[in-house]
Amino acid sequence: MKENEKVRCLIIGSGPAGYTAAIYASRANLGCVLYEGLQPGGQLTTTTEVENFPGYPQGTTGPVLMDDLRQQAARFGADLRPGIATAADLSAAPYRITIDGTKTLEADTLIIATGATANYLGLPDEQAYAGMGVSACATCDGFFYRKKTVAVVGGGDTACEEALYLSSLAAKVYLIVRKDYLRASHVMQQRVLRTPNIEVLFEHQVKGLYGDGGVEGARLLRRQGQPDQEDVSIAIDGFFLAIGHTPNSTLFRPWLDTNEAGYILTLPGSPCTRLPGVFAAGDVADPHYRQAITAAASGCMAAIEAERYLSGQQTAPQG
């Protein structure tokens, strides 16, 4: 394989946004090349049940959904490749992306669909119970805990939103907060504190989870380092992390505008970044929704914009 290559449309990332962009770009005959990254299929490959993606009336699993999207992109001729983007130079078009530290591609258009990574506490139990009671998305998985007891970890607006959403489904919601106060906005705090089936556990830290074949409870430490420090256990069926996401945008931040959390900023209602021919789709540019369907929609938009951009370049006067 050549060490340098020129492509018309380069897509970095292989979640719903990347694969959908590849479907549209390939059908538009853009000569689409997609690099699948560290986790082909993205975050959804760690999700067992998916019931809210249109077109699957009986539900499906995350890996099956992503494989379906991948096969659809391949059907239309998308060049799907293993590899991780390790360097970027977006100082001028064509844009240069280095893959695996060795191969450099020059791209007329670039679609960044690298996603975001959920922040975890770093407990071994989080991985041990992945897909068996541990989730980083209440909107995705809350339905499976109807009339059950769940816990949400976090004290900001996201954690409060997750707790409130789950309170409409679950019988009981524990909100586990490390501090002795909530960092969330005042209105969110009031909503949480007024919701009867939400119990806020201030000054509690999670030590671990337990259960046979799935989460059955959490071990907590109350008032760590204080004279009245004590171990606490709560019985739960689901454990939801709401301590934020980290967008996978580090490689592109020298060239693109981001918000304080690192999410790539695009023109409102558009995948267009401040660089012509560079588009951002999916969770790397979405701090609000982070759903497979919204990611897929933005991938569609990015590919359409890429096609329009390339068409404009072809018809622009030379000189």
N, C-alpha and C positions, 0 to 999 in steps of 0.2 A: 504494500500500500504506500502511496506517495506520502512524503512528509509534509507537503503543502498542497492545498486543494482549494479551488474556487467554487463556491456554490451560490445559487440565487437566494435560497431561503433556508436559513439554519435555525433549528429549534433546539433549545437546551432544556431538557426536562421531559418526563414521561408520565406525568399524572393525567387526570382528565383534561386539563388545559393543553398540555403538550400533544397528547394523542389526537384531541379534537382539532387542534390547529393543523396537525399533520394530515388529517382526513381532508380538511378544506383546502389546504395548500396543494395537496397532491391532485385533488380533483380539478384544481385550477391550473395544473401543469406547471407548477413553480419550481420543479426540481428540488423538492423538499428533502433535507437531510435532518434527522433527529437523533440526538445523543441521549441515551436513556438515564445516565447518571448512576449514582450510588445505589439507588433503590428503584429499579424499574417498576413502574406502576404507581410510585409515590406512596403517600400515607395510607391510601385505601387498601394496599396489600396487607396491612396489619389489621384490617377490619373484617370481622367474620360476617355479620349479617348487614345487608344493605337493602332497605325497604322503601327508600324515598327517592330513588332515581327513576324517572319516568321510563316506561317501557318494560318494566319487570314487575308485572302484577303480583307474582308470587314471591317477590324478593329475590335476591341473589347474594353472593358473597363478594367482598372487595376484590380478591384475586380474580374471580371469574369476570366481574365487570371490567376490570382493567385489561384482562386478556381479550375480551370481546372488542374493546376499543382499539387495542393494538392490532388485532387481526383485521379490523375494518380499515385502519390506516395502511397496513401492508397491502390489502386488496387493491387499493388505488395507487400503489406504487411508491409509497413513502419509503425512503431509505433509512431504516431503523438500525441504529448501531449501539453497541455497548461502549461506554467511555464516559469520563468525567471531565467537565470543563475545569481547567486548572489555572488559566490566565486569560485576560481579556485586554484588548486595546481598542477602545471605541473613540479614539481621538479623531478619526476621519473614516469615511467610507472608501472602500469596502472595509467592514469591521472585521477585526482579527480575533479569533478565539483559538486558544491552545487546548488540546485534548490530551489528557494523561501525561502532560508535561513534555510531549514529544511531537505531536502532529498539530500543525497550524492550519486553520481554515480561514479563508477570506469570504465573507458573506455580504451580499448586496442588501439583504434584509435579515434581521435577527429577531427571533421571538424568544423572550426569556420566560420560561415556565418552570422555574426551579423550586417553587413551592415554599412552604414554611415548615419548620420543625417544632412540634409541641415541646414545651419545657416540662421536664420531669423533675421529681425530687431527688432522683439518683438512688432510689432504693432497689435492691435486687428483686424485691417482690413485684415491683411495677412491671418488669419484664417477664417474671415467672407467671403472672396472671394476665398478661396481655391477651386481649380477646376473650378473657374468662372473668370479666368483672371490672377490669381497668379500662378507662376510656378518657380521651382528651376532648371529647365533643358530645355535649349533652344533646344538642339538636339531632346529631346522627344516631345516638344510641339510647336516648332517654326512653323511647317507646317501650323498650324491652324491660323496663323497670316499673311498669304500671303497678300500683298498689304495693310496691315493695319499699324497702328502706335503702337509702343511698347516702353517700357523703361526697361533699365537694370541698376541695382544698383551694384556698386562696382568699384574699381579702379585698381585692379591687373590684372595679365595675364588672369585669368579665365574670368573676366568681359569683357575684351577686346576681347577674343576669342568668347564669347557668342554674343557680340555686332556685331562682324564681321560676324558670322554665320547668325544672324538674318537680317543683312543688305542685304543679298542675297535673302531674302524672303519678308521682310516687306518693306513698302513704306518709313517709317521713323523710326529711332532708336534714342532714347535719352539715353545717358549714364550718369547716375546720380552719381557724385563723391563728397564725403564729403570734401576732401582736395582741395587745389588749384593746385594739380598736380596728375598725374597718377603714381601709384606704379609699373605698368607693365614694362616689359623689353622694352628697347629703340625701338627694331624692332616692337613690338606690338603697342607701342604708335604711331609710325609713320604710321602704317597701319590704325589704327583707325582715326587718324587726317586727313589722305588722302582720307578717304571714304566719298563721297559726302552726303550720306543720314544718316550719323551718326552725331548727334550734342551732344557734350560733355558739360554737365552742371556742371562746377566746383563750389565748395563751396555751394552745395545744399544738404539739408537733407530732407528725406521723413517724412512728418507729418502724412499722411494718404492717403487713397484711397476713391473714391466715384463712384457711379454708381447704377443703378436700375437693379438688376438681374445679374450683372456682372460688371467688371471694365470698367469705362468710363473715368477716369482721376485720377491724383495724385495731392495731395497738398504738396507743397514743401516750405522749408524755405531757403532763399538765404542769405549767409553771416551772419549766426547766431551770435549774440552778437556784431556785428559791427554797427557803426552809420547808415550805409545804409542798414541794415537788412530789408528784405521785404518778404512777402508771395507771392508765385507764384503757379499757377495752370497750369497743362499741360493736354491736352486731349490725352488719350491713350486707346488702346484696350487690351493690355497685359502688365503685370508687372513681370519682371524676376529678381530673386535674384541671384546674383553671388558673394556672400561674403564668399564662401567656404563651405566645409562640415567637419563634425567632425566624424571620424571613431569610431564605437562603439567597441573599443579595450581596454578600460581601465582595464578591468578585467584580461587581458592576458599580459599586458605590462611588468610585473615583470619577465616573463618567455621567451618572444619572442622579437626579434629585430623589431623595428618600425622606420619609418622615423621621421623627426622633427614634422610632423603634426599628428603622431600617426597611420599611415597606417602600417599594418603588412607587414614586408618584407618577400618575398618568393624567392626561387631560380628562376632566369630568365626563363620565359616560363613555369613555374611550380607552383602548389599550395603548394609545400613543404616548410615548415618553417625549422628553424634550429634544431627543435626537431623531432626526428624520430617518425612517426606515428601521427604527428600533422600537419594539413593542414588548409590553409586559402583560402576562396573562396568568390567571389563577391566584393561588394564595400568596405568591411573592409580592403581589400588588393589592391584596385584599385583606385588610385587618378586621373586617366587619362580619362577613358571611361565612367564608371558609367552607363552602359546601361543594360537593362534586358537581352538581348541576350548574352552579354559578361559575365554577372554574371552567367547565366545558364550554359554557356560553362565551366566556371571555376569550377562550382559545379560538372559537369560531370568529369572533370579532377581530382578533389579532391577524388571523390568516387573511380575512377579507381586506383588512387595511394593508397588509403586506402586498397583496395582489394589486391593489389600487396604487400603492407607492411604486411598484415595479412598472406598472403600465404607464404611470406618469413619467418615469425616468426614460422609458423607451420613446415616448412622444415628445420629450423636451427637445428644444432646438439645440443642435450641437454647435459648438463654436468656441 
